[in-house]
Amino acid sequence: MKKNSILTDDWDKCYICGRTTLLHEHHCIKGTANRKISEKYGLKVPLCAYCHTGSEGVHHNRELDLKLMQQCQQAFEEKYSHKMWMQLIRKNYL
């Protein structure tokens, strides 16, 4: 698991619940085209299997998924800019 995230430096626990087992790398911004952007700018977080793909995880819970996208956008814009976000992602989640 690559250790760069704009939201956390702790890759030893789930970003949502704090579990320390069965961790997955979740790219917060969807789409194949956005994967390289997510890697470059750290638009990803560690999630346990339940919070990632479980019945209430980000892949099945639109509200939780949107919350992570919003957090990524806010952190990105604080570090870079809204203009740069829109040039790269082309969608405003805030």
A tleap script that builds the chain and sets N, CA, C and O, in Angstrom:
source leaprc.protein.ff14SB
mol = sequence {
  NMET LYS LYS ASN SER ILE LEU THR ASP ASP
  TRP ASP LYS CYS TYR ILE CYS GLY ARG THR
  THR LEU LEU HIE GLU HIE HIE CYS ILE LYS
  GLY THR ALA ASN ARG LYS ILE SER GLU LYS
  TYR GLY LEU LYS VAL PRO LEU CYS ALA TYR
  CYS HIE THR GLY SER GLU GLY VAL HIE HIE
  ASN ARG GLU LEU ASP LEU LYS LEU MET GLN
  GLN CYS GLN GLN ALA PHE GLU GLU LYS TYR
  SER HIE LYS MET TRP MET GLN LEU ILE ARG
  LYS ASN TYR CLEU
}
set mol.1.N position { 0.840 -1.184 0.000 }
set mol.1.CA position { 0.000 0.000 0.000 }
set mol.1.C position { 0.883 1.245 0.000 }
set mol.1.O position { 1.746 1.402 0.864 }
set mol.2.N position { 0.666 2.113 -0.957 }
set mol.2.CA position { 1.436 3.355 -0.969 }
set mol.2.C position { 0.969 4.226 0.174 }
set mol.2.O position { -0.216 4.254 0.506 }
set mol.3.N position { 1.901 4.933 0.770 }
set mol.3.CA position { 1.629 5.637 2.009 }
set mol.3.C position { 1.342 7.125 1.834 }
set mol.3.O position { 1.565 7.895 2.768 }
set mol.4.N position { 0.865 7.550 0.690 }
set mol.4.CA position { 0.559 8.967 0.554 }
set mol.4.C position { -0.949 9.194 0.524 }
set mol.4.O position { -1.668 8.598 -0.278 }
set mol.5.N position { -1.405 10.058 1.406 }
set mol.5.CA position { -2.808 10.443 1.457 }
set mol.5.C position { -2.879 11.898 1.883 }
set mol.5.O position { -2.152 12.333 2.775 }
set mol.6.N position { -3.749 12.634 1.245 }
set mol.6.CA position { -3.943 14.031 1.601 }
set mol.6.C position { -4.718 14.150 2.917 }
set mol.6.O position { -4.745 15.218 3.529 }
set mol.7.N position { -5.353 13.040 3.354 }
set mol.7.CA position { -6.193 13.069 4.553 }
set mol.7.C position { -5.573 12.442 5.792 }
set mol.7.O position { -5.961 12.785 6.909 }
set mol.8.N position { -4.618 11.529 5.623 }
set mol.8.CA position { -4.057 10.855 6.795 }
set mol.8.C position { -2.621 10.407 6.533 }
set mol.8.O position { -2.237 10.125 5.398 }
set mol.9.N position { -1.850 10.350 7.594 }
set mol.9.CA position { -0.506 9.774 7.529 }
set mol.9.C position { -0.489 8.374 8.137 }
set mol.9.O position { 0.530 7.685 8.076 }
set mol.10.N position { -1.603 7.952 8.719 }
set mol.10.CA position { -1.677 6.670 9.433 }
set mol.10.C position { -2.284 5.594 8.548 }
set mol.10.O position { -3.505 5.487 8.429 }
set mol.11.N position { -1.423 4.801 7.932 }
set mol.11.CA position { -1.865 3.716 7.059 }
set mol.11.C position { -1.981 2.389 7.802 }
set mol.11.O position { -2.141 1.339 7.178 }
set mol.12.N position { -1.901 2.430 9.127 }
set mol.12.CA position { -2.003 1.213 9.927 }
set mol.12.C position { -3.394 1.017 10.497 }
set mol.12.O position { -3.633 0.046 11.215 }
set mol.13.N position { -4.328 1.929 10.189 }
set mol.13.CA position { -5.705 1.765 10.664 }
set mol.13.C position { -6.680 2.365 9.663 }
set mol.13.O position { -6.330 3.240 8.871 }
set mol.14.N position { -7.905 1.876 9.719 }
set mol.14.CA position { -8.971 2.348 8.844 }
set mol.14.C position { -9.262 3.821 9.118 }
set mol.14.O position { -9.410 4.226 10.271 }
set mol.15.N position { -9.343 4.600 8.079 }
set mol.15.CA position { -9.601 6.032 8.193 }
set mol.15.C position { -10.972 6.303 8.819 }
set mol.15.O position { -11.153 7.320 9.488 }
set mol.16.N position { -11.931 5.411 8.610 }
set mol.16.CA position { -13.291 5.624 9.101 }
set mol.16.C position { -13.497 5.071 10.512 }
set mol.16.O position { -13.959 5.792 11.396 }
set mol.17.N position { -13.161 3.811 10.727 }
set mol.17.CA position { -13.507 3.177 12.011 }
set mol.17.C position { -12.316 2.888 12.913 }
set mol.17.O position { -12.494 2.626 14.102 }
set mol.18.N position { -11.109 2.932 12.371 }
set mol.18.CA position { -9.927 2.692 13.183 }
set mol.18.C position { -9.469 1.242 13.262 }
set mol.18.O position { -8.461 0.957 13.908 }
set mol.19.N position { -10.187 0.313 12.618 }
set mol.19.CA position { -9.739 -1.091 12.629 }
set mol.19.C position { -8.335 -1.179 12.028 }
set mol.19.O position { -7.933 -0.354 11.208 }
set mol.20.N position { -7.612 -2.196 12.460 }
set mol.20.CA position { -6.224 -2.338 12.010 }
set mol.20.C position { -5.988 -3.587 11.165 }
set mol.20.O position { -4.845 -3.908 10.841 }
set mol.21.N position { -7.054 -4.289 10.808 }
set mol.21.CA position { -6.903 -5.519 10.026 }
set mol.21.C position { -7.606 -5.410 8.684 }
set mol.21.O position { -8.543 -4.629 8.520 }
set mol.22.N position { -7.147 -6.195 7.737 }
set mol.22.CA position { -7.715 -6.290 6.400 }
set mol.22.C position { -7.886 -4.916 5.747 }
set mol.22.O position { -8.969 -4.562 5.279 }
set mol.23.N position { -6.802 -4.162 5.727 }
set mol.23.CA position { -6.857 -2.810 5.172 }
set mol.23.C position { -6.729 -2.811 3.653 }
set mol.23.O position { -5.936 -3.555 3.076 }
set mol.24.N position { -7.528 -1.961 3.024 }
set mol.24.CA position { -7.517 -1.762 1.578 }
set mol.24.C position { -7.157 -0.308 1.294 }
set mol.24.O position { -7.362 0.566 2.136 }
set mol.25.N position { -6.631 -0.059 0.128 }
set mol.25.CA position { -6.373 1.298 -0.320 }
set mol.25.C position { -7.589 1.747 -1.142 }
set mol.25.O position { -7.903 1.146 -2.169 }
set mol.26.N position { -8.264 2.799 -0.688 }
set mol.26.CA position { -9.451 3.299 -1.381 }
set mol.26.C position { -9.132 4.608 -2.082 }
set mol.26.O position { -8.702 5.572 -1.449 }
set mol.27.N position { -9.345 4.639 -3.387 }
set mol.27.CA position { -9.196 5.863 -4.172 }
set mol.27.C position { -10.518 6.613 -4.078 }
set mol.27.O position { -11.550 6.119 -4.533 }
set mol.28.N position { -10.488 7.797 -3.495 }
set mol.28.CA position { -11.708 8.547 -3.200 }
set mol.28.C position { -12.383 9.114 -4.437 }
set mol.28.O position { -13.601 9.292 -4.445 }
set mol.29.N position { -11.625 9.398 -5.472 }
set mol.29.CA position { -12.188 9.951 -6.696 }
set mol.29.C position { -12.259 8.834 -7.726 }
set mol.29.O position { -11.243 8.246 -8.098 }
set mol.30.N position { -13.463 8.555 -8.175 }
set mol.30.CA position { -13.708 7.388 -9.023 }
set mol.30.C position { -13.273 7.591 -10.471 }
set mol.30.O position { -13.087 8.714 -10.941 }
set mol.31.N position { -13.123 6.488 -11.140 }
set mol.31.CA position { -12.847 6.488 -12.570 }
set mol.31.C position { -11.404 6.167 -12.880 }
set mol.31.O position { -10.483 6.612 -12.193 }
set mol.32.N position { -11.228 5.396 -13.914 }
set mol.32.CA position { -9.899 4.997 -14.346 }
set mol.32.C position { -9.030 6.205 -14.651 }
set mol.32.O position { -7.845 6.218 -14.319 }
set mol.33.N position { -9.604 7.212 -15.276 }
set mol.33.CA position { -8.849 8.411 -15.626 }
set mol.33.C position { -8.357 9.155 -14.385 }
set mol.33.O position { -7.328 9.829 -14.430 }
set mol.34.N position { -9.083 9.035 -13.290 }
set mol.34.CA position { -8.715 9.739 -12.064 }
set mol.34.C position { -7.749 8.960 -11.172 }
set mol.34.O position { -7.250 9.503 -10.187 }
set mol.35.N position { -7.482 7.710 -11.501 }
set mol.35.CA position { -6.600 6.894 -10.652 }
set mol.35.C position { -5.199 7.500 -10.561 }
set mol.35.O position { -4.630 7.580 -9.472 }
set mol.36.N position { -4.643 7.923 -11.687 }
set mol.36.CA position { -3.303 8.530 -11.667 }
set mol.36.C position { -3.300 9.833 -10.880 }
set mol.36.O position { -2.338 10.125 -10.169 }
set mol.37.N position { -4.366 10.617 -10.999 }
set mol.37.CA position { -4.482 11.853 -10.223 }
set mol.37.C position { -4.563 11.529 -8.737 }
set mol.37.O position { -3.913 12.178 -7.918 }
set mol.38.N position { -5.368 10.518 -8.390 }
set mol.38.CA position { -5.489 10.096 -6.989 }
set mol.38.C position { -4.147 9.649 -6.430 }
set mol.38.O position { -3.807 9.971 -5.292 }
set mol.39.N position { -3.392 8.916 -7.219 }
set mol.39.CA position { -2.069 8.467 -6.780 }
set mol.39.C position { -1.124 9.654 -6.594 }
set mol.39.O position { -0.434 9.747 -5.579 }
set mol.40.N position { -1.094 10.545 -7.558 }
set mol.40.CA position { -0.165 11.670 -7.522 }
set mol.40.C position { -0.440 12.617 -6.358 }
set mol.40.O position { 0.491 13.087 -5.705 }
set mol.41.N position { -1.720 12.899 -6.098 }
set mol.41.CA position { -2.078 13.894 -5.093 }
set mol.41.C position { -2.567 13.297 -3.772 }
set mol.41.O position { -2.961 14.035 -2.869 }
set mol.42.N position { -2.544 11.973 -3.654 }
set mol.42.CA position { -2.926 11.328 -2.398 }
set mol.42.C position { -4.409 11.391 -2.095 }
set mol.42.O position { -4.801 11.532 -0.937 }
set mol.43.N position { -5.231 11.290 -3.116 }
set mol.43.CA position { -6.683 11.329 -2.933 }
set mol.43.C position { -7.184 9.922 -2.635 }
set mol.43.O position { -8.006 9.366 -3.363 }
set mol.44.N position { -6.667 9.363 -1.549 }
set mol.44.CA position { -6.976 7.988 -1.150 }
set mol.44.C position { -6.764 7.840 0.344 }
set mol.44.O position { -6.071 8.634 0.979 }
set mol.45.N position { -7.380 6.802 0.887 }
set mol.45.CA position { -7.296 6.531 2.324 }
set mol.45.C position { -7.259 5.029 2.558 }
set mol.45.O position { -7.702 4.253 1.711 }
set mol.46.N position { -6.727 4.615 3.718 }
set mol.46.CA position { -6.810 3.208 4.089 }
set mol.46.C position { -8.185 2.921 4.690 }
set mol.46.O position { -8.653 3.658 5.558 }
set mol.47.N position { -8.825 1.857 4.229 }
set mol.47.CA position { -10.110 1.436 4.781 }
set mol.47.C position { -10.068 -0.052 5.082 }
set mol.47.O position { -9.465 -0.826 4.339 }
set mol.48.N position { -10.708 -0.446 6.170 }
set mol.48.CA position { -10.842 -1.879 6.451 }
set mol.48.C position { -11.813 -2.464 5.429 }
set mol.48.O position { -12.530 -1.726 4.754 }
set mol.49.N position { -11.832 -3.773 5.319 }
set mol.49.CA position { -12.690 -4.428 4.335 }
set mol.49.C position { -14.153 -4.037 4.530 }
set mol.49.O position { -14.866 -3.821 3.550 }
set mol.50.N position { -14.611 -3.944 5.777 }
set mol.50.CA position { -16.011 -3.597 6.030 }
set mol.50.C position { -16.331 -2.178 5.552 }
set mol.50.O position { -17.335 -1.968 4.872 }
set mol.51.N position { -15.493 -1.212 5.899 }
set mol.51.CA position { -15.751 0.180 5.511 }
set mol.51.C position { -15.521 0.418 4.026 }
set mol.51.O position { -15.988 1.412 3.470 }
set mol.52.N position { -14.803 -0.492 3.390 }
set mol.52.CA position { -14.536 -0.354 1.960 }
set mol.52.C position { -15.628 -1.010 1.122 }
set mol.52.O position { -16.283 -0.338 0.325 }
set mol.53.N position { -15.828 -2.304 1.293 }
set mol.53.CA position { -16.745 -3.032 0.422 }
set mol.53.C position { -17.886 -3.723 1.159 }
set mol.53.O position { -18.694 -4.413 0.538 }
set mol.54.N position { -17.958 -3.545 2.469 }
set mol.54.CA position { -19.048 -4.141 3.247 }
set mol.54.C position { -20.386 -3.505 2.924 }
set mol.54.O position { -20.453 -2.536 2.167 }
set mol.55.N position { -21.440 -4.041 3.488 }
set mol.55.CA position { -22.797 -3.581 3.164 }
set mol.55.C position { -23.016 -2.096 3.468 }
set mol.55.O position { -23.858 -1.462 2.833 }
set mol.56.N position { -22.284 -1.536 4.414 }
set mol.56.CA position { -22.389 -0.110 4.741 }
set mol.56.C position { -21.122 0.659 4.330 }
set mol.56.O position { -20.964 1.830 4.678 }
set mol.57.N position { -20.234 0.003 3.598 }
set mol.57.CA position { -18.978 0.611 3.180 }
set mol.57.C position { -19.159 1.617 2.054 }
set mol.57.O position { -20.256 1.770 1.517 }
set mol.58.N position { -18.085 2.295 1.705 }
set mol.58.CA position { -18.153 3.380 0.722 }
set mol.58.C position { -18.652 2.943 -0.655 }
set mol.58.O position { -19.215 3.751 -1.393 }
set mol.59.N position { -18.453 1.692 -1.001 }
set mol.59.CA position { -18.914 1.236 -2.309 }
set mol.59.C position { -20.413 0.937 -2.333 }
set mol.59.O position { -20.977 0.675 -3.395 }
set mol.60.N position { -21.059 0.976 -1.162 }
set mol.60.CA position { -22.502 0.721 -1.082 }
set mol.60.C position { -23.241 1.831 -0.336 }
set mol.60.O position { -24.453 1.745 -0.142 }
set mol.61.N position { -22.533 2.851 0.075 }
set mol.61.CA position { -23.127 3.922 0.877 }
set mol.61.C position { -22.760 5.261 0.248 }
set mol.61.O position { -21.668 5.781 0.478 }
set mol.62.N position { -23.659 5.809 -0.535 }
set mol.62.CA position { -23.401 7.043 -1.287 }
set mol.62.C position { -23.054 8.202 -0.353 }
set mol.62.O position { -22.185 9.015 -0.671 }
set mol.63.N position { -23.723 8.282 0.789 }
set mol.63.CA position { -23.471 9.373 1.728 }
set mol.63.C position { -22.031 9.331 2.255 }
set mol.63.O position { -21.365 10.363 2.326 }
set mol.64.N position { -21.561 8.150 2.619 }
set mol.64.CA position { -20.195 7.990 3.112 }
set mol.64.C position { -19.189 8.251 1.993 }
set mol.64.O position { -18.157 8.887 2.213 }
set mol.65.N position { -19.490 7.767 0.818 }
set mol.65.CA position { -18.623 7.983 -0.342 }
set mol.65.C position { -18.488 9.475 -0.636 }
set mol.65.O position { -17.382 9.969 -0.857 }
set mol.66.N position { -19.602 10.186 -0.637 }
set mol.66.CA position { -19.593 11.620 -0.884 }
set mol.66.C position { -18.810 12.364 0.202 }
set mol.66.O position { -18.091 13.320 -0.091 }
set mol.67.N position { -18.950 11.928 1.437 }
set mol.67.CA position { -18.222 12.555 2.548 }
set mol.67.C position { -16.714 12.469 2.318 }
set mol.67.O position { -16.003 13.453 2.523 }
set mol.68.N position { -16.221 11.310 1.896 }
set mol.68.CA position { -14.788 11.162 1.622 }
set mol.68.C position { -14.352 12.029 0.435 }
set mol.68.O position { -13.281 12.635 0.469 }
set mol.69.N position { -15.169 12.089 -0.599 }
set mol.69.CA position { -14.831 12.931 -1.748 }
set mol.69.C position { -14.781 14.406 -1.335 }
set mol.69.O position { -13.904 15.147 -1.779 }
set mol.70.N position { -15.707 14.821 -0.499 }
set mol.70.CA position { -15.723 16.203 -0.015 }
set mol.70.C position { -14.483 16.504 0.831 }
set mol.70.O position { -13.872 17.563 0.691 }
set mol.71.N position { -14.119 15.574 1.702 }
set mol.71.CA position { -12.930 15.770 2.534 }
set mol.71.C position { -11.679 15.874 1.681 }
set mol.71.O position { -10.806 16.698 1.952 }
set mol.72.N position { -11.589 15.040 0.649 }
set mol.72.CA position { -10.438 15.106 -0.258 }
set mol.72.C position { -10.409 16.439 -0.984 }
set mol.72.O position { -9.359 17.074 -1.084 }
set mol.73.N position { -11.548 16.859 -1.485 }
set mol.73.CA position { -11.576 18.126 -2.216 }
set mol.73.C position { -11.180 19.283 -1.302 }
set mol.73.O position { -10.394 20.144 -1.696 }
set mol.74.N position { -11.713 19.307 -0.100 }
set mol.74.CA position { -11.402 20.401 0.823 }
set mol.74.C position { -9.906 20.438 1.148 }
set mol.74.O position { -9.292 21.506 1.132 }
set mol.75.N position { -9.320 19.271 1.442 }
set mol.75.CA position { -7.892 19.214 1.761 }
set mol.75.C position { -7.050 19.610 0.547 }
set mol.75.O position { -6.056 20.324 0.680 }
set mol.76.N position { -7.452 19.148 -0.627 }
set mol.76.CA position { -6.733 19.488 -1.856 }
set mol.76.C position { -6.756 20.990 -2.091 }
set mol.76.O position { -5.728 21.597 -2.387 }
set mol.77.N position { -7.937 21.583 -1.955 }
set mol.77.CA position { -8.072 23.016 -2.218 }
set mol.77.C position { -7.306 23.864 -1.202 }
set mol.77.O position { -6.821 24.946 -1.533 }
set mol.78.N position { -7.199 23.373 0.031 }
set mol.78.CA position { -6.402 24.086 1.036 }
set mol.78.C position { -4.923 24.064 0.663 }
set mol.78.O position { -4.197 25.028 0.906 }
set mol.79.N position { -4.490 22.963 0.074 }
set mol.79.CA position { -3.084 22.808 -0.293 }
set mol.79.C position { -2.777 23.448 -1.650 }
set mol.79.O position { -1.713 24.040 -1.830 }
set mol.80.N position { -3.687 23.333 -2.585 }
set mol.80.CA position { -3.478 23.826 -3.946 }
set mol.80.C position { -4.477 24.957 -4.219 }
set mol.80.O position { -4.246 26.097 -3.815 }
set mol.81.N position { -5.579 24.649 -4.896 }
set mol.81.CA position { -6.607 25.663 -5.159 }
set mol.81.C position { -7.861 25.000 -5.725 }
set mol.81.O position { -7.826 23.870 -6.211 }
set mol.82.N position { -8.967 25.736 -5.646 }
set mol.82.CA position { -10.213 25.250 -6.243 }
set mol.82.C position { -10.055 25.176 -7.769 }
set mol.82.O position { -10.521 24.233 -8.409 }
set mol.83.N position { -9.404 26.168 -8.322 }
set mol.83.CA position { -9.196 26.200 -9.773 }
set mol.83.C position { -8.456 24.949 -10.244 }
set mol.83.O position { -8.840 24.334 -11.239 }
set mol.84.N position { -7.406 24.579 -9.534 }
set mol.84.CA position { -6.633 23.386 -9.907 }
set mol.84.C position { -7.488 22.126 -9.754 }
set mol.84.O position { -7.425 21.228 -10.594 }
set mol.85.N position { -8.289 22.060 -8.678 }
set mol.85.CA position { -9.195 20.918 -8.479 }
set mol.85.C position { -10.119 20.774 -9.691 }
set mol.85.O position { -10.266 19.681 -10.238 }
set mol.86.N position { -10.733 21.865 -10.100 }
set mol.86.CA position { -11.675 21.814 -11.209 }
set mol.86.C position { -10.981 21.471 -12.526 }
set mol.86.O position { -11.575 20.811 -13.378 }
set mol.87.N position { -9.750 21.901 -12.702 }
set mol.87.CA position { -9.004 21.545 -13.905 }
set mol.87.C position { -8.703 20.045 -13.939 }
set mol.87.O position { -8.747 19.423 -15.000 }
set mol.88.N position { -8.396 19.471 -12.775 }
set mol.88.CA position { -8.036 18.051 -12.724 }
set mol.88.C position { -9.243 17.135 -12.634 }
set mol.88.O position { -9.343 16.169 -13.390 }
set mol.89.N position { -10.158 17.424 -11.721 }
set mol.89.CA position { -11.264 16.510 -11.413 }
set mol.89.C position { -12.528 16.858 -12.205 }
set mol.89.O position { -13.295 15.973 -12.584 }
set mol.90.N position { -12.735 18.139 -12.446 }
set mol.90.CA position { -13.863 18.640 -13.233 }
set mol.90.C position { -15.229 18.374 -12.595 }
set mol.90.O position { -16.249 18.303 -13.281 }
set mol.91.N position { -15.223 18.227 -11.262 }
set mol.91.CA position { -16.474 18.052 -10.545 }
set mol.91.C position { -16.315 18.622 -9.156 }
set mol.91.O position { -15.320 18.367 -8.478 }
set mol.92.N position { -17.298 19.393 -8.735 }
set mol.92.CA position { -17.272 20.007 -7.413 }
set mol.92.C position { -18.150 19.189 -6.465 }
set mol.92.O position { -19.348 19.035 -6.702 }
set mol.93.N position { -17.550 18.664 -5.387 }
set mol.93.CA position { -18.282 17.866 -4.414 }
set mol.93.C position { -18.704 18.676 -3.184 }
set mol.93.O position { -19.417 18.164 -2.321 }
set mol.94.N position { -18.271 19.927 -3.103 }
set mol.94.CA position { -18.580 20.739 -1.936 }
set mol.94.C position { -19.890 21.503 -2.098 }
set mol.94.O position { -20.292 22.236 -1.195 }
savepdb mol mol.pdb
quit
